[in-house]
Amino acid sequence: MQRNQSGSDDRARRARALRRVQFGLFALVVGLVAFRLTNDDLAPADESALFGLTAAAGLLIGVLERYRAGLAKRPR
């Protein structure tokens, strides 16, 4: 019984850590979008790079959310 409770605590700890990572990535996305909107003199290559970074961070948030949801569904 102790082992099962420990596994449950481990999943909860991992889920909290993933939430923190997701929040950091969301802050990065907001910062990149704000930077892109405030700087009008960006070269097209820089604009493309910022868009790629923003899209990659957004996609990673979705992947982590799916993994975190899977942690919550596993039997306790």
PyMOL commands that set and color helices and strands:
alter all, ss='L'
color gray80, all
select helices_A, chain A and resi 2-38+44-73
alter helices_A, ss='H'
color red, helices_A
deselect
rebuild
show_as cartoon
